[in-house]
Amino acid sequence: MKVLYLGSADDKSDAPWLKKGETYTVLSLYAEKMGVSYRILSGDPPTPVLHSAKIFEVLDGSIPSSWRVGINDAGEFMELTPEPWLEPGFWERYFDQDDQAIELFEQEVQKMDQQNLSESEAENSGQPPIN
């Protein structure tokens, strides 16, 4: 899934790590009653961060085959994300620099990149993508 950053209604509130007009790969979708957010890599060094979907335009709505649906026990939020990232405490471990969590994150991002490349190559050749 690819999105284009449009900027916010108030340019002063733009996150310095997002570039207006830049295309970003969506790593996961997070939905709650306040709205939908996209997890994207932004900043320097690139960090997985949730940003409101309101400030993006969807360029490619393809959902990676590795994504699964996760709904918390209270039914307060839903996430479409790679299955390993649904494990309770995953993001805490990732941001605490846990080697296993970082490796799982990198593996899933690589899978998404490979699927995007396969789909792009198939589109250019006129052949169906290989999943």
C-alpha positions in Angstrom: 0.0 0.0 0.0 1.4 3.4 -1.0 0.3 6.8 0.1 1.2 10.4 -0.8 1.8 12.9 2.0 -0.4 15.9 1.3 0.6 18.0 4.3 -1.7 19.0 7.1 -4.3 21.7 7.1 -2.0 23.7 9.3 1.5 23.5 7.7 3.0 24.6 11.0 2.0 21.3 12.5 3.6 19.2 9.8 6.0 16.7 11.3 9.5 17.6 10.3 10.1 14.0 9.3 7.4 14.0 6.6 8.0 15.6 3.3 5.1 17.1 1.4 4.6 15.3 -1.9 6.6 12.3 -0.8 5.3 8.7 -1.3 5.4 6.4 1.6 4.8 2.6 2.0 2.1 1.8 4.6 3.4 -0.8 7.0 0.1 -1.3 8.8 -3.3 0.3 9.3 -4.6 1.2 12.8 -8.3 2.2 13.3 -10.0 3.4 16.5 -12.9 5.7 17.1 -10.7 8.8 16.7 -9.9 7.7 13.1 -7.5 5.7 11.0 -3.7 6.0 11.1 -1.0 4.6 8.9 2.2 3.2 10.2 5.0 4.4 8.0 8.8 4.7 8.1 9.7 8.4 8.6 12.5 10.4 10.0 16.2 10.0 10.1 17.0 7.3 11.0 13.7 5.9 9.6 11.3 5.0 12.4 7.9 3.2 12.2 5.5 5.9 13.3 1.7 6.2 13.2 0.3 9.2 11.3 -3.3 10.2 10.7 -4.7 8.9 7.4 -6.3 12.3 6.9 -3.0 13.9 5.7 -2.4 11.3 3.0 -3.9 10.3 -0.4 -3.9 6.6 -1.2 -2.0 5.9 -4.4 -2.1 2.1 -4.3 -4.6 0.4 -2.0 -3.1 -3.1 -2.4 -3.0 -4.9 0.9 0.1 -7.1 1.5 -0.6 -10.8 1.7 1.2 -11.0 5.1 -1.3 -8.7 6.8 -3.7 -10.0 9.4 -6.5 -8.4 11.4 -6.1 -7.8 15.1 -8.8 -6.5 17.4 -8.1 -5.8 21.0 -10.1 -7.6 23.7 -12.3 -4.5 24.4 -13.0 -4.0 20.7 -11.7 -0.4 21.0 -9.3 -0.6 18.1 -8.4 -2.7 15.0 -5.1 -3.2 13.2 -4.2 -4.6 9.8 -0.6 -5.6 10.1 1.9 -8.4 9.7 1.0 -11.2 12.1 4.2 -11.1 14.2 3.5 -7.4 15.0 0.2 -8.3 16.6 1.9 -10.1 19.4 1.2 -8.3 22.7 4.2 -6.1 23.6 5.8 -6.2 20.2 6.1 -2.5 19.7 7.4 -1.9 23.2 10.1 -4.5 22.6 10.9 -3.0 19.2 11.4 0.5 20.7 13.3 -0.9 23.6 15.8 -2.2 20.9 15.0 -5.9 21.5 17.1 -7.8 18.8 14.3 -10.3 18.1 11.6 -7.7 17.7 13.9 -5.6 15.4 14.7 -8.7 13.3 10.9 -9.6 13.0 10.2 -6.0 12.0 12.9 -6.0 9.3 11.8 -9.4 8.0 8.2 -8.2 7.5 9.2 -5.0 5.9 11.4 -7.0 3.5 8.5 -9.3 2.6 6.3 -6.2 1.8 9.1 -4.7 -0.3 9.5 -8.0 -2.2 5.8 -8.2 -2.8 5.7 -4.6 -4.0 8.6 -5.4 -6.4 6.9 -8.5 -7.7 3.6 -6.7 -8.3 5.4 -3.8 -10.0 7.4 -6.2 -12.3 4.3 -8.2 -13.1 2.4 -5.0 -13.9 5.2 -3.9 -16.3 5.3 -7.3 -18.0 1.6 -7.9 -18.2 1.9 -11.1 -16.1 0.0 -11.8 -12.9 2.1 -11.3 -9.7 3.5 -14.3 -7.9 2.5 -14.5 -4.2 
